[in-house]
Amino acid sequence: MSEMRQRVARQAMERLLRLQKVTSELSQALTPEQVARVIIQQAGPAMGACEACIYLLEEPGVLRFVQVMGLPPAVFKRWTLLRVDEPVPIAQAALTEKPVWVESLDDFRRLYPPLDDVPLSQKGAWAFLPLHAEHRLVGVLAVGFPLGHGFREEDKDFACLISKQCAQALERARLYARERELREEAERARAETEAHRRLLESVLQQLPQGVLLAVAPSGRMVMANEQVRRLGRGHVPPDWPLEEYSTIRGFHPDGRPYLPHEWPLVRALGGEVVHGEVAELPGNGGPPLTLEMSAGPVRDAEGRVTAAVTVLEDITERLRMEQALREGECVFRRIMESDLMGLSFCDKDGLLLDANDAFLSLVGHDREEVRRGLLHWRNLLPRGEASLERALHELWTRGASPTFEAELLRGDGSRVPVLTGAAWVEEQERVITFVLDLSDLKRAEGALRFLATASYILGQSLEVSDATLQHVACLASLSVASWCVIDLATPEGLLRRAAVAHRDGEREERLWRGWPLPPLRESGGPLLDAMHAGEPLLFSDFGVETWRHLAAGAAPEMEGMAQEACSVLVVPVRSHERTLGLVTLGSCSPQQRYGREDISMGQELAHRVAAALESARLFMESQRAVRLRDEFLAVASHELKTPLTPLRLQLQGLRRVVESREEGRAVEPERVLRAARICEAQVRKLSSLVNDLLDVSRLAQGRLPLHLEQVDLVTIAREVIAQFSDEAARAHCGVELWAGPPVVGCWDRVRLEQVVTNLLTNAFKYGAGRPVHVRVWMEGGVARLSVRDEGIGIAPEHRSRIFGKFERAVSERHYGGLGLGLHITQQIVHALGGSIQVESEPGRGSTFTVELPPGVHDMLAHP
């Protein structure tokens, strides 16, 4: 027993000595790597281990391989970094922070299959000891023992004791290394601080801004850089006290002077942070300055304000430039947002980067194409344009291109004429291009050329024939329209087609037949309404429904015409409130759609056509007036001579009878009476002719005096018929009067006698020796007088003009008279508030019917 105790004591002493040696060696290690080397070289053999390795904690959850003994280092190549959740004993010890004891190699292979390739001793045991320091895991020590039996408790205790010493040594080395690092960092920080201080002082002196530094709470100025002196236009004295701040003169932007306590440096000494405050300083021998001031306090570790710093920046020039920039940007923005011109930006390759709405609308593209980078100048420029090539050459060689006219391709394939120019913006490496739409200018120039040519064509002759109008329509279809139709009003109240022209000659005949031609007397319809109102019609989008609305009743095959026209302009041709016709222009081209601006062009064309037609009408009327004047003078001279000849003959006969009678012999009374009657009839006829001429003169002057009284139209008719009994007999026309009770009204007796006289003499003249029927009656409160003959009648084409001045339906060589009777009759009837109509059939006579209101008429003169 004593021998066993002695052996145990020796073993304990040996372990103590080994522990002391290990502790001594560990105390000399300064770094964790040195400690790990001592642990492998000293602690492992001290425990009797033949194999050992150590892992240190790299970061939470990750161990790093450091040292190995008894095993080749290559074994740990794949385990250099080891996570604590790996299925290996080292990780298990780190994860559980408890020792792991493996009694034999068989247990090791069975428990840890991933480590089958590790070359361990055939007879041995392994201990995996977590290294704790201050309740913190710092690593894991793995030791292998050549034991043929398991671990005894004293072996485990000794291993744990050594592992504890190793952990403490590692923690001490880590703290020492950290202390050394902190000292080195402090030295570097001091050196860097000094360098930074010198650098900061140099930078502050070189800054373009002024910098002021004052200590708190006195406000004593301790530093002012060179820029402050330049801004102050003088020297800033050192150690300037707070009281001296009142000598600084400055003003707020609103004109208020800065008070001493309002300066940013003073406020920063009180702990306030000031950003970008503006002050205006009066000029001290120079122009005034505008300064932007920012200030802030400097605090110590306890938060006390120890100093204050102010940064001053001269923003006078910047404000001026900003103002100029704002004004320039405002102008440019207004130009970009307006529709004055199109503006675009592109890169040097021609890709459009930005464009205003006016440009995009002009070229027919949208902003989404620009945003997606799909719009390029090569999509807008026609190929083979020499002017564009020259402009691009100028742009790249001189930085700007001259303005020139060109055509741009629109998104729909059409072309638009523009005035354009470009410049290279070097600062932005972009090309700015402007474009002005010349479409309206080109259209206006074309319209002016067309109107000038049309005026020349219309002025070539005093007579405007259909051939002249056809020439004008052809000109319009080739310049300002795709097709043109000209319709003229006829005296009968109808419209006739005078000219039709189409750019496509094959469609001209279809247009002639298909375009609507409403009669003037028809009521309703857009064309008639526009013609009567004198207002143009514009169909910007002319389609099938519009065609059907205008051309009701047109041939169905003509509806195809509606597909050809995309816009139509209908302009009335009027002169002095008189409808002369219609001019219709149609455009089949999407690039030439009519708008409100084209109405004036159409009206100018209609005005020129109306002027030409009116000039032609006036010329024809003047020619006709000259002819009628000559005819009237001839007829008037003949008619005036007619009653004078028998009058002269009768007077000569009486003179001869008196001269040849025997002295004392009386002249036969019957012969004198017969001659007197003949002379009286001729004088009456001559007086009637003179009265007609006087009445025509009064009518031309717009006056026809009336003397109204209560008269009986039946009595007047009987008296006139009785007066003309001899003339009726000479004309072989019996007169029949159909009259009932008196027809009384407030009329002019003399003028009514003149009406009846004119109608009777007209019936005698053209009655061809047949009876004349006169009827007077009252019907519906209106007095009526009709005179019907059974003579030659009146052709339909002459009925509208027989009431004209000097007009007659037959030649004056066969029928005498001045051609004034029916004209004067109509004017008298109208002056009395009535009306006169004629019904006639060639070869079967004519019937003239007068209708008169019986009441007192308030018109005392012809209107």
Protein Blocks (a to p, Z undefined) as FASTA:
>chain_A
ZZmmmmmmmmmmmmmmmmmmmmmmmmmpmbfklmmmmmmmmmmmmnopabdcddddfbgh
iacdfbdehiafklmmmmmpacfkbccfklmmmmnopacddfbfklmmmmmmmlmmpccd
fbdcdddddddeehiafbdcddddddfbdcdfklmmmmmmmmmmmmmmmmmmmmmmmmmm
mmmmmmmmmmmmmmmmmmmmmmmmmpmbdcdddddfklpafbdcfklmmmnopacdehia
fklmmmpccddfkopacdfklpmklmmmnopacehiacddddehiacddddddddddddf
kopafbdcdddddfklmmmmmmmmmmmmmmmmmmmmmmkbccddddfkopafbdcfklmm
mnopafklmmnopacfklmpcghilklmmmmmmmmmnopacddddddddfkopacddddd
ddddfklopacdddddfklmmmmmmmmmmmmmmmmmmmmpmbdcfklmmmmmmmmmmmmp
mbdcdddddfkopacdfbdcdfblmlmmmmmmmpccddfkbgghjklmmmmnopacddfb
acfklmmmmmgoiafklmmmmmmpgbdcdddddeehiafbdcddddfbfklcccfklmmm
mmmmmmmmmmmmmmmmmmmmmmmmmmmmmmmmmmmmmmmmmmmmmmmmmmmmmmmmmmmp
cehiacdfklmmmmmmmmmmmmmmmmmmmmmmmmmmmmmnopacdddddddfklmmmmmm
mmmmmmmmmnopacdddddddddddddfklmmmmmmmmmmmmmmmnnopacddddddeeh
iacdddddfbebpafklmmmmmpghiafbdfklpgcjhlmmmmmmmmmmmnopacddddd
ehiapaddddddfbdcfbfbdZZ
